[in-house]
Amino acid sequence: MSSNDLSSRYAASSRWMHWTMFALVLLAYLFINVFDLFPKGTATRVNLLASHFLAGLAVLLLVLPRLWLRLRNGQPPIVPPSPHWSELAAKLTHLALYAFLLIQPILGVVTLQIGGKAVALFGVTVLPSFVAHPDRALGHQIEEIHSWIGTIFYYVIALHILAALWHHYRRHDNTLQRML
């Protein structure tokens, strides 16, 4: 691979982080979507919820290093350059995606904390409840917001994927190849 090929792609660390976080978000969605298929109190249901928590916590732990990598490594240019409206749409979508990656796991932890529940993974408490007077009603409201944002982000994630495919198949630029 020539040095031109390297400068036309994101750094390997950025590509690895992108696809790792994609996999974690996909798993978080998968675990929470199949969670309700199992009866309350069953080991499978409990483990699916713990797996959802684990994926969310991993996203939370990786989002700031990912942002740091993006700032440190920069972005390779899109060739041929995109129209201004497309660049603006990409910036807004990426801002929304990063906000989602940060806020969604925090809301998950806050939901448990306010409800008086510890963050437990497979029976091991990783973050005890720090709330002296739990408010289960408020915890449920925050959980609804968490769920609502999760639903909205199906569409934002789909937009991100469709935009990458549009760039690749319709514009015939290097947007998608930069992340491969």
Protein Blocks (a to p, Z undefined) as FASTA:
>chain_A
ZZklmmmpccfklmmmmmmmmmmmmmmmmmmmmmmmpcehiaklmmmmmmmmmmmmmmmm
mmmmmmmmmmmnopadddddddfklmmmmmmmmmmmmmmmmmmmmmmmmmmmmnopacde
ehiafbdcfbfbacfklmmmmmmmmmmmmmmmmmmmmmmmmmmmmmmmmnopaklmmmZZ
